Amino acid sequence: MNQKRIVLDTDPGIDDSVAILLALASPEVSLEGLSVVHGNSSTAQGTINALSVLELAKANHISVYKGCDLPLVQPSLLAPETHGHTGLGYAKLSAPLSQPKGQKGSDFLIERIMSSPGEITLVAIGPLTNIALAIRQEPRIVENVKEVFIMGGAIRHEGNTTPLAEFNTFVDPHAAHIVFHSGMPITLTPLDVTYQCVFLKDDLNRLLKIDSPITKFIADATRFYMEFHDEYQKIDGCVINDPLTMALTFMPELCDYQDLYVDVDLSGGLSMGKTFADFYRMTKKPANIKVALGVRPRDFMELFLERMVKLAKFIS
């Protein structure tokens, strides 16, 4: 099997960490490194989380690179109310034995993409600061990256951070604007599809039939997430946004797509960070993003559960 070579840019909170586990449990992909960005937690905490999750899954051979601490323009916005003070809910992982590499996150992205032209799939599941910085520093990554999968935005769906804006895009809308208009071949996974993929208590109970550090971690992390979703959004279970984006790298048929011109509002006020698509071609601008707008949620969840069961049995 030809594995897809993946570099992951992430802000390890709860669903990011589970997306890392999904990548490690999927033989279709080879995870070649992680760059960490601010978002669900600080970059410093997110770097610790990334290292600890990799060590939990016995994958500490994968390198982690600390990226940008702040958005390009906006003030910092972290999400302890959603992901807990460490970013991992109620989960408590051992302090990592390994250290992040000395290279900056954006420099790592440039080096890896430019050293293997047309071979690297970039998966971005946090604010897009590191990627925007990399594009500004080395514009040639735009034509040398194979493809880019982004979890972000809300097209026809309400926002989850403001009434209009999704978290990753709202936290650094200027970075999103740079990336969206870069010319990279982008597939976007917005809230329109991720909010249909609810991880239920019944799903968790299936995993808990296996006694493993992996299932314990998923249970402790997602319990916090489930409490948040229940209290603030009246969702029974929790939405695991980021693993869906990871799954699309090797199983794109989970979603239906439309090529659209997509932009992000930078005008300030209530609409700041809102993503919108030109469905009726009013702007006459060419499509810049392939947007996932339909999803088979239980097909995705069955895939996710099957892979987590396999990983849990391997690490018991």
C-alpha positions as CSV (number, residue, x, y, z in Angstrom):
1,M,0.0,0.0,0.0
2,N,1.3,3.5,-0.9
3,Q,0.9,5.4,2.3
4,K,-0.2,9.1,2.2
5,R,2.6,11.2,3.7
6,I,0.9,13.5,6.2
7,V,2.2,16.5,8.1
8,L,-0.3,17.7,10.8
9,D,-0.7,21.3,12.0
10,T,-2.6,21.2,15.2
11,D,-3.6,22.9,18.5
12,P,-4.0,19.8,20.6
13,G,-7.2,20.0,22.4
14,I,-9.5,17.0,22.8
15,D,-10.6,16.3,19.2
16,D,-7.1,17.2,17.9
17,S,-5.6,14.5,20.1
18,V,-8.2,12.0,18.9
19,A,-7.4,12.9,15.3
20,I,-3.7,12.2,16.1
21,L,-4.8,8.7,17.4
22,L,-6.8,8.2,14.2
23,A,-3.8,8.9,12.0
24,L,-1.7,6.5,14.0
25,A,-4.4,3.8,13.8
26,S,-4.8,4.2,10.0
27,P,-2.4,2.2,7.8
28,E,-3.3,4.4,4.8
29,V,-1.3,7.3,6.2
30,S,2.2,7.9,7.4
31,L,2.3,10.7,10.0
32,E,5.7,12.5,9.4
33,G,5.6,15.3,12.0
34,L,3.4,17.7,13.9
35,S,3.6,21.5,14.1
36,V,1.7,23.0,17.0
37,V,-0.2,26.3,17.0
38,H,-2.1,28.3,19.6
39,G,-5.8,27.7,19.8
40,N,-7.6,25.2,22.0
41,S,-4.6,25.7,24.4
42,S,-1.5,27.7,24.4
43,T,1.3,26.6,22.0
44,A,3.4,25.6,25.0
45,Q,0.7,23.4,26.5
46,G,-0.3,22.1,23.1
47,T,3.2,21.0,22.5
48,I,3.3,19.1,25.7
49,N,-0.1,17.5,24.8
50,A,1.1,16.5,21.4
51,L,4.2,14.8,22.8
52,S,2.2,13.1,25.6
53,V,-0.4,11.8,23.2
54,L,2.3,10.4,20.9
55,E,3.9,8.7,23.8
56,L,0.6,7.3,25.0
57,A,0.3,5.6,21.5
58,K,3.9,4.5,21.6
59,A,4.7,6.8,18.6
60,N,7.3,9.1,20.2
61,H,9.5,8.6,17.1
62,I,7.3,11.2,15.4
63,S,8.8,14.7,15.8
64,V,6.9,17.7,17.2
65,Y,7.7,21.3,16.4
66,K,6.5,24.3,18.4
67,G,4.8,26.9,16.2
68,C,3.4,30.4,16.7
69,D,2.1,31.6,20.1
70,L,-0.3,34.3,18.8
71,P,-2.6,35.1,15.9
72,L,-1.2,37.4,13.2
73,V,-3.3,40.4,14.1
74,Q,-6.0,39.5,16.6
75,P,-5.5,39.2,20.4
76,S,-5.0,35.6,21.7
77,L,-8.1,33.5,22.2
78,L,-7.8,30.1,23.9
79,A,-10.6,27.6,24.8
80,P,-10.3,26.3,28.4
81,E,-14.1,26.3,28.7
82,T,-14.4,23.8,25.8
83,H,-11.2,21.7,26.3
84,G,-10.2,22.2,29.9
85,H,-7.2,24.0,31.4
86,T,-4.7,21.6,29.9
87,G,-6.6,21.2,26.6
88,L,-7.3,17.5,27.3
89,G,-10.5,17.7,29.4
90,Y,-10.3,15.4,32.4
91,A,-7.5,13.3,30.9
92,K,-4.2,13.3,32.8
93,L,-1.3,12.0,30.8
94,S,2.3,11.6,32.1
95,A,4.6,14.4,31.4
96,P,6.4,13.7,28.1
97,L,9.9,12.2,28.2
98,S,10.7,13.6,24.7
99,Q,11.2,17.2,23.8
100,P,10.0,19.2,20.8
101,K,12.5,19.8,18.0
102,G,14.4,23.1,17.9
103,Q,13.0,24.1,14.5
104,K,10.0,26.4,14.4
105,G,6.7,25.0,13.3
106,S,6.5,27.2,10.1
107,D,10.1,26.4,9.2
108,F,9.4,22.6,9.6
109,L,6.4,22.9,7.2
110,I,8.5,24.7,4.6
111,E,11.4,22.2,4.9
112,R,9.2,19.1,4.7
113,I,7.1,20.3,1.8
114,M,10.0,21.7,-0.2
115,S,12.1,18.6,0.3
116,S,9.4,16.3,-1.2
117,P,7.6,18.3,-3.9
118,G,4.1,17.0,-4.7
119,E,4.3,14.3,-2.0
120,I,3.2,15.9,1.3
121,T,-0.5,16.2,2.4
122,L,-0.9,19.0,4.9
123,V,-3.7,18.5,7.4
124,A,-4.6,21.7,9.4
125,I,-6.9,21.3,12.3
126,G,-6.2,24.4,14.3
127,P,-6.0,28.2,13.5
128,L,-4.0,28.7,10.3
129,T,-1.2,30.9,11.7
130,N,1.7,28.6,11.1
131,I,0.6,27.9,7.6
132,A,0.1,31.6,6.7
133,L,3.5,32.4,8.1
134,A,5.0,29.6,6.0
135,I,3.4,30.8,2.9
136,R,4.7,34.4,3.4
137,Q,8.1,33.1,4.2
138,E,8.3,30.6,1.3
139,P,5.6,31.1,-1.3
140,R,6.8,28.1,-3.3
141,I,5.1,25.8,-0.8
142,V,1.8,26.6,-2.5
143,E,2.7,24.8,-5.7
144,N,4.8,22.1,-3.9
145,V,2.3,20.8,-1.4
146,K,0.3,17.9,-2.7
147,E,-3.0,18.9,-1.0
148,V,-4.3,20.6,2.1
149,F,-7.2,19.5,4.3
150,I,-8.5,22.1,6.7
151,M,-11.0,21.8,9.5
152,G,-12.5,25.2,9.8
153,G,-15.3,27.6,8.9
154,A,-19.1,27.4,8.9
155,I,-20.7,27.9,5.5
156,R,-24.4,27.4,6.0
157,H,-24.1,26.5,9.6
158,E,-24.1,28.8,12.7
159,G,-20.8,29.6,14.3
160,N,-19.6,27.9,17.5
161,T,-17.5,30.8,18.8
162,T,-19.6,33.8,17.7
163,P,-23.1,33.5,16.2
164,L,-21.5,33.5,12.8
165,A,-17.9,32.3,13.1
166,E,-16.2,28.9,13.7
167,F,-13.4,28.7,16.3
168,N,-10.3,28.0,14.1
169,T,-11.2,30.7,11.6
170,F,-12.3,33.3,14.2
171,V,-9.1,32.9,16.3
172,D,-6.9,33.9,13.3
173,P,-9.1,35.2,10.4
174,H,-6.2,37.0,8.8
175,A,-4.2,33.8,8.6
176,A,-7.3,32.0,7.2
177,H,-7.6,34.7,4.5
178,I,-4.0,34.2,3.4
179,V,-4.4,30.4,3.2
180,F,-7.8,30.4,1.5
181,H,-6.5,32.8,-1.2
182,S,-3.0,31.2,-1.6
183,G,-3.8,28.9,-4.5
184,M,-3.1,25.8,-2.5
185,P,-5.4,22.8,-3.4
186,I,-7.7,22.9,-0.3
187,T,-10.4,20.7,0.9
188,L,-12.4,22.4,3.7
189,T,-14.3,20.5,6.4
190,P,-16.6,23.1,8.0
191,L,-19.1,22.8,10.8
192,D,-21.8,22.0,8.2
193,V,-20.5,18.4,8.2
194,T,-18.6,18.0,11.5
195,Y,-21.6,18.9,13.6
196,Q,-23.4,15.9,12.1
197,C,-20.7,13.6,13.4
198,V,-21.7,13.2,17.1
199,F,-19.7,10.8,19.3
200,L,-22.3,9.3,21.5
201,K,-22.1,7.8,25.0
202,D,-23.0,4.5,23.3
203,D,-20.0,4.9,21.1
204,L,-17.8,5.5,24.1
205,N,-19.2,2.5,25.9
206,R,-18.2,0.3,22.9
207,L,-14.7,1.5,23.3
208,L,-14.7,1.0,27.1
209,K,-15.2,-2.7,26.6
210,I,-11.5,-2.8,26.0
211,D,-9.2,-2.1,28.9
212,S,-6.5,0.1,27.5
213,P,-4.8,3.4,28.2
214,I,-6.2,4.5,24.8
215,T,-9.8,4.0,25.7
216,K,-9.3,5.5,29.2
217,F,-7.8,8.6,27.6
218,I,-10.6,9.0,25.1
219,A,-13.2,8.5,27.9
220,D,-11.5,11.0,30.3
221,A,-11.0,13.6,27.5
222,T,-14.4,13.4,25.8
223,R,-16.3,13.4,29.1
224,F,-15.4,17.0,29.6
225,Y,-16.2,17.7,25.9
226,M,-19.6,16.0,26.3
227,E,-20.4,18.1,29.4
228,F,-19.6,21.3,27.4
229,H,-21.7,20.3,24.4
230,D,-24.6,19.3,26.6
231,E,-24.5,22.6,28.7
232,Y,-23.9,25.1,25.9
233,Q,-25.3,23.5,22.7
234,K,-27.8,20.9,24.0
235,I,-26.0,18.1,22.1
236,D,-26.1,14.7,23.7
237,G,-22.5,13.4,23.1
238,C,-19.8,15.5,21.5
239,V,-18.8,16.7,18.1
240,I,-15.3,15.4,17.1
241,N,-14.5,17.9,14.3
242,D,-10.9,17.1,13.7
243,P,-10.9,13.3,13.2
244,L,-13.4,13.7,10.3
245,T,-10.9,15.9,8.5
246,M,-8.1,13.3,9.1
247,A,-10.4,10.5,7.8
248,L,-11.1,12.4,4.6
249,T,-7.4,12.2,3.7
250,F,-7.8,8.5,3.0
251,M,-11.6,8.0,2.7
252,P,-12.9,11.1,0.8
253,E,-16.1,9.2,0.0
254,L,-17.4,9.9,3.5
255,C,-18.4,13.4,2.3
256,D,-20.0,15.1,-0.7
257,Y,-18.2,18.2,-2.0
258,Q,-18.8,21.4,-4.0
259,D,-16.1,23.6,-5.6
260,L,-16.8,27.1,-4.4
261,Y,-15.3,30.5,-4.0
262,V,-14.9,30.8,-0.2
263,D,-13.8,33.9,1.7
264,V,-13.5,35.0,5.3
265,D,-14.8,38.3,6.7
266,L,-12.1,40.6,8.1
267,S,-14.3,43.7,8.4
268,G,-14.7,43.5,12.2
269,G,-17.8,43.5,14.3
270,L,-20.3,40.7,14.5
271,S,-19.2,39.1,11.2
272,M,-15.5,39.0,12.0
273,G,-14.1,35.6,11.0
274,K,-17.3,34.4,9.3
275,T,-16.6,32.2,6.3
276,F,-19.0,32.4,3.3
277,A,-19.2,30.8,-0.1
278,D,-20.5,32.2,-3.3
279,F,-23.0,29.5,-4.3
280,Y,-24.6,31.5,-7.1
281,R,-21.3,32.9,-8.5
282,M,-22.3,36.5,-7.8
283,T,-18.7,37.6,-7.4
284,K,-17.7,36.0,-10.7
285,K,-14.6,34.8,-8.9
286,P,-13.3,31.2,-9.6
287,A,-13.7,28.5,-7.0
288,N,-10.7,28.4,-4.6
289,I,-11.8,25.6,-2.2
290,K,-13.4,22.2,-2.4
291,V,-16.0,22.3,0.5
292,A,-17.4,19.2,2.2
293,L,-21.2,19.9,2.5
294,G,-22.7,16.5,2.9
295,V,-21.5,13.6,5.1
296,R,-22.4,10.0,6.0
297,P,-21.9,10.5,9.8
298,R,-22.4,6.9,11.0
299,D,-20.1,5.6,8.3
300,F,-17.4,7.9,9.7
301,M,-18.2,7.0,13.3
302,E,-18.0,3.2,12.5
303,L,-14.6,3.8,10.8
304,F,-13.4,5.8,13.8
305,L,-14.6,3.3,16.4
306,E,-13.1,0.4,14.4
307,R,-9.7,2.1,14.3
308,M,-9.7,3.1,18.0
309,V,-10.6,-0.5,18.9
310,K,-7.6,-1.7,16.9
311,L,-5.3,0.8,18.4
312,A,-6.5,0.1,22.0
313,K,-6.0,-3.7,21.5
314,F,-2.4,-2.9,20.3
315,I,-1.7,-0.7,23.3
316,S,-3.1,-2.5,26.4
